[in-house]
Amino acid sequence: MAAAGAGMNRPGHGPWARLLASAVVRDEGSALAERGRALVREGEVGPVDVAQGTLAANVAGCSVSITAKPVPPRIWAAMVRFGRGNRPLEEAIEGRAQSVHLEHLMIEDWSEPLVPRPYELGRSCSCDGDGEPCEHVAALAFAVADEIDADPSLLLRWRGCVAAEEAPTEAEVVSTAEPSLDLMDDDPWRAGALPEARPLRPLPVGAVLKRLGPSGLELRGEDLADVLQRAYASFAESA
């Protein structure tokens, strides 16, 4: 995959692209960030290798990588199920669009952002700049941000998020008989069989409390929501 090198002052325009660029390069107005942008403009970022948990490329002769732990499969599977029937979410889950809504749901419901937080990122460069971030890492981040704008599925592949659940095999498909109209039925108002309910979306412990926020009620000097959060966590562990 060829790295993008558009001569823009602020690489990346979509929400996922912007979040990644700002997570890797905390101060995009710094001299280091500008040197990174210059490397992208000058075509010094080679093809970007996208693997689960790792983004890597050769930048101006240096081997550079940005790493993060993948999203746990159970969390992504829950998001895929929840997004069914919601076209904007389906487009994001399939890697066809960048979605603020999807990012918000993953943070609020699972505390697992699609774009990792700055402290969850690993940054490495063979130039070994005393362990400090360098312009080569910044250049890779900016180049990847441009790539995400062109193909949002790049972020999903890096985070270990498949575009959709695998289709069930023929043996797994439950066949249901087509409803038929019985003209001899004594009760013309009798309804047919109800369709199967959609699977419930499992929520992490305390998800509702997180959405509601502080209660404003204190119990022994602590907000009631914080006390309940610990209680729910204890119940979940003993279940």
C-alpha positions as CSV (number, residue, x, y, z in Angstrom):
1,M,0.0,0.0,0.0
2,A,1.6,3.3,-1.1
3,A,1.7,6.0,1.6
4,A,-0.2,9.2,0.8
5,G,1.8,12.3,0.5
6,A,-0.6,15.1,-0.1
7,G,1.0,18.5,0.7
8,M,-1.5,19.5,3.4
9,N,-0.7,21.4,6.6
10,R,-3.0,19.1,8.6
11,P,-2.9,15.5,7.4
12,G,-6.1,13.6,7.8
13,H,-9.6,15.1,7.6
14,G,-12.1,12.4,8.8
15,P,-12.6,11.8,12.5
16,W,-10.7,8.6,12.7
17,A,-7.8,10.1,10.8
18,R,-7.7,13.2,12.9
19,L,-7.9,11.2,16.2
20,L,-5.0,9.0,15.2
21,A,-2.7,11.8,14.0
22,S,-3.4,13.8,17.3
23,A,-2.9,10.7,19.4
24,V,0.5,9.9,18.0
25,V,1.7,13.5,17.7
26,R,0.4,15.4,20.7
27,D,1.5,18.8,19.6
28,E,0.8,19.2,15.9
29,G,2.0,22.8,16.0
30,S,5.5,21.8,17.1
31,A,8.7,21.9,15.0
32,L,8.8,18.1,15.2
33,A,5.3,17.8,13.7
34,E,6.2,20.2,10.9
35,R,9.3,18.1,10.1
36,G,7.1,15.0,10.0
37,R,4.7,16.8,7.5
38,A,7.6,17.8,5.4
39,L,8.8,14.1,5.2
40,V,5.3,13.2,3.9
41,R,5.3,16.0,1.4
42,E,8.7,15.0,0.1
43,G,7.7,11.4,-0.4
44,E,10.0,10.0,2.3
45,V,7.4,7.6,3.7
46,G,7.5,4.3,2.0
47,P,4.7,1.8,1.6
48,V,2.7,1.3,4.8
49,D,2.5,-2.3,6.1
50,V,-0.8,-2.8,8.0
51,A,-1.0,-5.8,10.3
52,Q,-3.1,-6.5,13.3
53,G,-1.7,-4.3,16.1
54,T,1.2,-2.8,14.0
55,L,1.6,-0.1,11.4
56,A,5.1,0.0,9.9
57,A,7.0,1.7,7.1
58,N,10.4,2.9,6.1
59,V,10.7,6.7,6.6
60,A,13.8,8.4,5.3
61,G,15.8,5.3,5.8
62,C,14.5,4.5,9.3
63,S,12.4,1.6,10.3
64,V,9.3,3.0,12.0
65,S,6.3,1.4,13.7
66,I,3.2,2.4,15.6
67,T,1.7,-0.4,17.7
68,A,-1.5,-0.9,19.8
69,K,-3.3,-3.9,21.3
70,P,-6.1,-5.1,19.1
71,V,-9.7,-4.6,20.1
72,P,-10.9,-7.7,22.0
73,P,-13.0,-9.9,19.6
74,R,-16.0,-10.1,21.9
75,I,-16.3,-6.3,22.0
76,W,-16.1,-6.0,18.2
77,A,-18.6,-8.9,17.7
78,A,-21.0,-7.0,20.0
79,M,-20.7,-3.8,18.0
80,V,-21.3,-5.7,14.8
81,R,-24.5,-7.2,16.2
82,F,-25.6,-3.8,17.5
83,G,-25.0,-2.0,14.2
84,R,-27.3,-4.3,12.2
85,G,-30.1,-2.3,10.6
86,N,-28.4,1.0,11.3
87,R,-27.0,2.1,7.9
88,P,-24.4,4.7,9.1
89,L,-23.1,2.2,11.7
90,E,-23.0,-0.6,9.2
91,E,-21.0,1.5,6.8
92,A,-18.4,2.3,9.6
93,I,-18.3,-1.4,10.7
94,E,-17.6,-2.5,7.2
95,G,-14.8,0.1,6.8
96,R,-16.6,2.3,4.2
97,A,-16.9,5.4,6.4
98,Q,-15.4,7.1,9.4
99,S,-17.9,7.4,12.2
100,V,-17.9,9.5,15.4
101,H,-20.9,7.6,16.6
102,L,-19.1,4.3,16.5
103,E,-16.1,5.7,18.3
104,H,-18.5,7.2,21.0
105,L,-20.3,3.9,21.5
106,M,-17.1,2.0,22.0
107,I,-15.8,4.5,24.5
108,E,-19.0,4.9,26.5
109,D,-20.2,1.3,26.5
110,W,-16.9,-0.6,26.5
111,S,-14.1,1.9,27.5
112,E,-12.4,0.5,24.4
113,P,-11.9,3.3,21.8
114,L,-11.5,2.4,18.1
115,V,-8.6,4.9,17.9
116,P,-6.3,4.1,20.8
117,R,-5.6,6.7,23.5
118,P,-2.1,8.3,23.3
119,Y,-0.8,6.3,26.3
120,E,-2.0,3.0,24.7
121,L,0.2,3.5,21.6
122,G,3.7,2.1,21.1
123,R,6.1,4.2,19.0
124,S,9.5,3.0,17.7
125,C,12.1,4.2,15.2
126,S,15.5,2.8,14.4
127,C,17.0,6.4,14.7
128,D,16.7,5.8,18.5
129,G,16.1,9.4,19.4
130,D,16.8,8.8,23.1
131,G,13.4,7.2,23.5
132,E,11.7,10.5,22.6
133,P,9.2,10.8,19.7
134,C,10.8,11.8,16.4
135,E,9.8,13.2,13.1
136,H,9.9,9.8,11.5
137,V,7.1,8.5,13.8
138,A,5.2,11.7,13.2
139,A,5.6,11.3,9.4
140,L,4.2,7.7,9.6
141,A,1.2,8.9,11.7
142,F,0.4,11.6,9.2
143,A,0.8,9.3,6.2
144,V,-1.5,6.8,7.8
145,A,-4.0,9.5,8.6
146,D,-4.2,10.3,4.9
147,E,-4.5,6.6,4.1
148,I,-7.4,6.3,6.5
149,D,-9.2,9.1,4.7
150,A,-8.8,7.1,1.4
151,D,-9.7,3.8,3.0
152,P,-11.2,3.7,6.5
153,S,-10.9,-0.1,6.6
154,L,-7.2,0.4,7.2
155,L,-7.9,1.4,10.8
156,L,-10.1,-1.6,11.3
157,R,-7.5,-4.0,10.0
158,W,-4.9,-2.5,12.3
159,R,-7.2,-2.8,15.3
160,G,-8.1,-6.4,14.5
161,C,-11.7,-5.5,13.7
162,V,-13.2,-7.6,10.9
163,A,-15.6,-5.8,8.6
164,A,-18.5,-8.2,9.3
165,E,-19.2,-11.4,11.0
166,E,-18.8,-14.5,9.0
167,A,-21.9,-15.8,7.3
168,P,-23.4,-18.9,8.9
169,T,-22.8,-22.2,7.2
170,E,-25.8,-24.0,5.6
171,A,-25.9,-26.3,8.7
172,E,-26.2,-23.3,11.0
173,V,-29.1,-21.7,9.1
174,V,-32.4,-22.4,10.8
175,S,-35.1,-22.8,8.2
176,T,-38.6,-21.5,9.0
177,A,-41.7,-22.4,7.1
178,E,-43.4,-19.6,5.2
179,P,-46.6,-18.5,6.8
180,S,-49.7,-19.7,5.0
181,L,-53.3,-18.5,5.0
182,D,-55.7,-21.1,6.2
183,L,-59.1,-20.3,4.6
184,M,-60.8,-22.8,6.9
185,D,-59.5,-21.4,10.1
186,D,-62.3,-20.5,12.5
187,D,-60.4,-17.5,13.8
188,P,-59.5,-15.2,11.0
189,W,-57.7,-12.9,13.5
190,R,-55.2,-15.5,14.6
191,A,-51.7,-14.1,13.9
192,G,-48.8,-16.1,12.5
193,A,-45.6,-17.0,14.2
194,L,-43.4,-14.2,15.6
195,P,-40.0,-13.7,14.1
196,E,-37.0,-14.5,16.2
197,A,-35.8,-11.7,18.4
198,R,-32.5,-10.0,17.7
199,P,-29.8,-11.0,20.1
200,L,-29.3,-8.6,23.0
201,R,-26.2,-6.5,23.0
202,P,-24.2,-7.4,26.1
203,L,-23.0,-4.4,28.0
204,P,-19.9,-4.2,30.3
205,V,-20.3,-3.9,34.0
206,G,-21.6,-0.4,35.0
207,A,-22.3,0.8,31.4
208,V,-25.6,2.4,32.4
209,L,-23.9,4.1,35.4
210,K,-21.2,5.6,33.1
211,R,-23.8,7.0,30.8
212,L,-25.8,8.6,33.6
213,G,-22.7,10.1,35.3
214,P,-22.5,11.3,38.9
215,S,-25.8,11.0,40.9
216,G,-25.2,14.0,43.1
217,L,-26.0,11.8,46.1
218,E,-23.3,11.0,48.6
219,L,-22.8,7.9,50.7
220,R,-20.1,8.2,53.3
221,G,-18.3,10.9,51.4
222,E,-18.5,9.2,48.0
223,D,-20.9,9.6,45.1
224,L,-23.6,6.9,45.0
225,A,-22.7,6.1,41.4
226,D,-19.1,5.3,42.4
227,V,-20.3,3.0,45.2
228,L,-22.7,1.2,42.9
229,Q,-20.0,0.8,40.3
230,R,-17.8,-1.2,42.7
231,A,-20.8,-3.2,43.9
232,Y,-21.7,-4.2,40.3
233,A,-18.1,-5.2,39.6
234,S,-18.1,-7.3,42.7
235,F,-21.3,-9.0,41.8
236,A,-20.0,-9.7,38.2
237,E,-16.9,-11.3,39.6
238,S,-18.8,-13.6,41.9
239,A,-21.4,-14.6,39.3
